[in-house]
Amino acid sequence: MVELKRRRLGRTGLAVAELGLGAMDTPQSAEGAETLRAALDEGIDFVDTARDYAGSEFLIGQVVRERGRADFHISSKTFSRTIDGSQRDVDRSLSVLGVKHIDLYQLHDISTEEAWERAMAENGALAGLKIARYRGLIGHIGISSHSLELVERAITSGEFDTVMLEYSAFFPQTAPLIELASARDVGVIVMRPLGGSGRTSVMRGRIAEGYRGLLTPANLLRYTLSHRGVSVVIPGARHPSRIYDNVATAGAYQPMDDAERRAIESEAKYLY
């Protein structure tokens, strides 16, 4: 088995394999359970889910019960913006996942000013997660966002142990935020490291037709892993073959230099 390198997840102090699994779409495949088992067997030990990902927590809970325990780190998220709603989501997650404690719980998609104000209010979702942490139900609190301004605000607020953001050759503008998070000891979880399922499908189609350029899933994963401020990348996977491909890349890659990064960013501009 390939040995995956490990990185520190910011101030959480958790040491996680730098390649994780984003389990949003995993249940949408008949091979979903096999895919999750393959990920865990290959050394992936950080699995990200959310209350709103249809069937995802349920699938993870099935595998947890099969294994007899959660011998990997689980991260889930609440889309609620209220103190009561976020606590209910934590309780539901615990029940569905079949665990007594969740390592990381995040505010989900805080990408508008309204979402930020509601979640951060005195009776907002962050307050509910703090209560859940006090009760020992969750270990750490994070946030996910598609807004550069709000990611920066989250990093500098001191309220969050981790941030989840988009970063890839298609979306390199978050690189300074990753550096800021690293300086503040905030863990960085990268979503869409391969550019998102639509782009990935187009790339795989081009490769099947004979394309031999830079823009491949393996090179995109290399690109993201090359940023040392990143704690863990979480490409999605519906099939075990995708897990094996990603693990092979993560286990053997050499970091990209500046020229390689610029070249793949330039080509990424023209995929669509």
C-alpha positions in Angstrom: 0.0 0.0 0.0 1.2 3.5 -0.8 2.2 5.6 2.2 0.3 8.9 2.1 2.1 11.9 3.6 0.5 13.6 6.6 0.0 17.2 7.4 -1.2 19.1 10.5 -4.8 20.4 10.3 -4.0 23.8 11.8 -4.6 24.5 15.4 -6.8 21.3 15.7 -3.5 19.5 16.1 -4.9 16.6 14.1 -2.4 14.9 11.8 -4.2 13.8 8.7 -3.3 12.2 5.4 -2.9 15.1 2.9 -5.4 13.3 0.6 -8.9 13.0 2.0 -12.3 12.2 0.5 -15.2 14.5 -0.2 -18.1 12.2 0.2 -20.9 14.4 -1.2 -21.5 12.3 -4.4 -20.1 8.9 -3.1 -23.6 7.6 -2.3 -24.9 8.4 -5.8 -23.0 5.3 -7.1 -23.9 1.7 -6.7 -20.2 1.3 -5.7 -20.4 4.0 -3.0 -19.8 1.7 0.0 -17.0 0.0 -1.9 -15.5 3.4 -2.8 -15.5 4.5 0.9 -14.0 1.2 2.0 -11.3 1.5 -0.7 -10.4 5.0 0.5 -10.0 3.9 4.1 -8.1 0.8 3.2 -5.7 2.9 1.1 -4.9 5.1 4.0 -7.3 8.0 3.6 -8.3 9.0 7.1 -10.2 12.3 6.6 -13.7 12.0 5.2 -15.9 15.1 4.6 -19.7 15.0 4.6 -22.7 17.2 5.5 -26.2 16.9 6.8 -27.4 18.1 3.4 -25.4 15.6 1.3 -28.1 13.1 0.4 -27.3 9.7 1.8 -23.7 10.6 2.6 -23.8 10.5 6.4 -25.9 7.3 6.2 -23.3 5.6 4.0 -20.5 6.6 6.3 -22.5 5.3 9.2 -22.9 1.9 7.6 -19.2 1.6 7.1 -18.5 2.8 10.6 -20.8 0.1 12.0 -19.1 -2.6 9.7 -15.7 -1.6 11.0 -16.9 -1.5 14.6 -15.6 2.0 15.1 -14.7 5.2 13.3 -11.0 4.7 12.9 -10.7 7.8 10.7 -11.5 11.5 11.0 -15.0 12.6 10.1 -15.9 16.2 9.2 -19.6 17.2 8.8 -21.4 20.4 8.2 -24.6 22.2 9.1 -26.6 24.4 6.7 -28.6 25.8 9.6 -28.0 29.4 10.6 -29.5 29.2 14.1 -28.3 28.1 17.5 -31.0 25.4 17.9 -30.7 24.2 14.3 -27.0 23.6 14.4 -27.3 21.7 17.6 -30.0 19.5 16.1 -27.9 18.8 13.1 -25.0 17.7 15.3 -27.3 15.3 17.2 -28.6 13.9 14.0 -25.2 13.5 12.6 -24.0 11.6 15.6 -27.0 9.2 15.4 -26.7 8.6 11.6 -22.9 8.2 11.7 -23.1 5.9 14.7 -20.5 7.8 16.7 -20.3 9.6 20.0 -18.0 12.3 18.8 -17.2 14.1 15.5 -13.8 15.6 15.0 -14.8 18.6 13.0 -18.1 20.3 12.4 -18.4 23.2 10.0 -20.8 26.0 9.1 -21.8 25.1 5.6 -21.5 27.5 2.7 -21.2 30.9 4.4 -20.9 32.7 1.1 -23.1 35.8 1.6 -23.2 38.6 4.0 -26.6 37.5 5.2 -25.4 34.0 5.9 -22.4 35.3 7.8 -24.5 37.7 9.9 -27.1 35.1 10.8 -24.6 32.3 11.6 -22.4 34.7 13.7 -25.3 36.3 15.7 -25.7 35.7 19.4 -28.4 33.1 18.6 -26.7 31.9 15.4 -25.3 28.6 14.3 -21.8 29.2 15.6 -23.1 29.6 19.1 -24.8 26.2 18.7 -21.6 24.6 17.6 -19.8 26.1 20.6 -22.4 24.4 22.9 -21.9 21.1 21.1 -18.1 21.5 21.6 -18.6 22.3 25.2 -20.7 19.1 25.6 -17.9 17.1 24.0 -20.0 16.1 21.0 -17.6 17.8 18.5 -13.9 18.5 18.7 -13.4 21.5 16.5 -15.3 24.1 14.5 -14.8 25.1 10.9 -16.4 27.0 8.1 -16.8 26.5 4.3 -17.3 29.4 1.9 -17.1 30.3 -1.8 -16.6 34.0 -0.9 -13.0 35.3 -0.8 -14.0 38.2 1.4 -15.8 36.0 3.9 -13.0 33.3 3.9 -10.6 36.1 4.9 -12.9 37.4 7.6 -13.3 33.8 8.9 -9.6 33.3 9.1 -8.9 36.6 10.9 -11.9 36.3 13.3 -10.2 33.8 15.5 -13.5 31.8 15.7 -12.6 28.9 13.4 -10.1 26.1 13.6 -10.4 25.3 9.9 -11.6 26.9 6.6 -12.8 25.0 3.6 -12.2 26.8 0.3 -11.9 26.1 -3.4 -8.3 26.0 -4.8 -7.1 24.6 -8.1 -5.4 25.6 -11.3 -8.9 26.8 -12.3 -9.2 28.8 -9.1 -5.8 29.9 -8.0 -6.9 33.2 -6.4 -7.3 31.7 -3.0 -3.5 31.0 -2.7 -3.0 34.2 -0.6 -5.8 33.2 1.7 -4.2 29.8 2.2 -1.0 31.6 3.2 -2.9 33.8 5.6 -4.6 30.8 7.2 -1.3 29.0 7.6 0.2 32.1 9.3 -2.8 32.1 11.7 -2.6 28.3 12.3 -6.0 27.7 10.7 -6.3 24.4 8.9 -7.1 24.6 5.2 -9.4 22.0 3.6 -9.4 22.3 -0.2 -12.6 21.4 -2.1 -12.8 20.9 -5.9 -9.0 20.3 -6.2 -9.7 18.8 -9.7 -11.9 21.7 -10.7 -15.3 20.1 -10.0 -17.1 17.2 -11.5 -18.0 18.9 -14.8 -14.5 19.9 -15.6 -13.1 16.5 -14.5 -15.6 14.8 -16.9 -14.5 17.0 -19.8 -10.8 16.3 -19.0 -11.3 12.5 -18.9 -13.2 12.7 -22.2 -10.3 14.6 -23.8 -7.8 12.1 -22.4 -9.8 9.2 -23.8 -9.7 10.9 -27.2 -5.9 11.1 -27.1 -5.1 14.4 -25.3 -1.6 14.3 -23.8 -1.3 17.8 -22.4 -0.8 19.2 -18.9 -4.4 19.4 -17.9 -5.1 16.0 -16.3 -6.6 15.0 -12.9 -3.2 13.8 -11.7 -1.5 17.1 -12.5 -4.3 19.1 -11.0 -4.0 17.1 -7.8 -0.3 17.6 -7.9 -0.9 21.4 -8.3 -3.0 21.6 -5.2 -0.8 19.4 -3.0 2.2 21.5 -3.9 0.9 24.4 -1.8 2.4 23.7 1.6 -0.2 25.8 3.3 -2.9 23.2 2.4 -3.7 20.8 5.1 -5.9 18.3 3.2 -7.5 18.1 -0.3 -10.8 16.3 -0.6 -11.5 15.3 -4.2 -14.9 13.6 -4.6 -15.1 10.0 -5.8 -18.0 7.7 -6.7 -16.0 4.7 -7.8 -13.0 2.8 -6.3 -10.9 3.4 -9.4 -10.9 7.1 -8.7 -9.6 6.4 -5.2 -6.8 4.3 -6.5 -5.8 6.9 -9.1 -5.7 9.7 -6.5 -3.8 7.6 -4.0 -1.2 6.7 -6.6 -0.7 10.3 -7.5 -0.6 11.5 -3.9 1.9 8.8 -3.0 4.4 9.6 -5.7 4.1 13.2 -6.7 6.9 15.8 -6.8 5.8 19.3 -5.9 5.3 21.6 -8.9 7.7 24.5 -9.4 6.6 28.0 -10.2 6.9 27.5 -14.0 4.8 24.3 -13.9 2.1 26.0 -11.9 2.0 29.0 -14.3 1.8 26.6 -17.3 -1.1 24.5 -15.9 -3.0 27.7 -14.8 -2.6 29.1 -18.3 -4.0 25.9 -19.9 -6.8 25.7 -17.4 -8.2 29.0 -18.6 -9.1 27.5 -21.9 -10.9 24.3 -20.9 -14.3 25.9 -21.1 
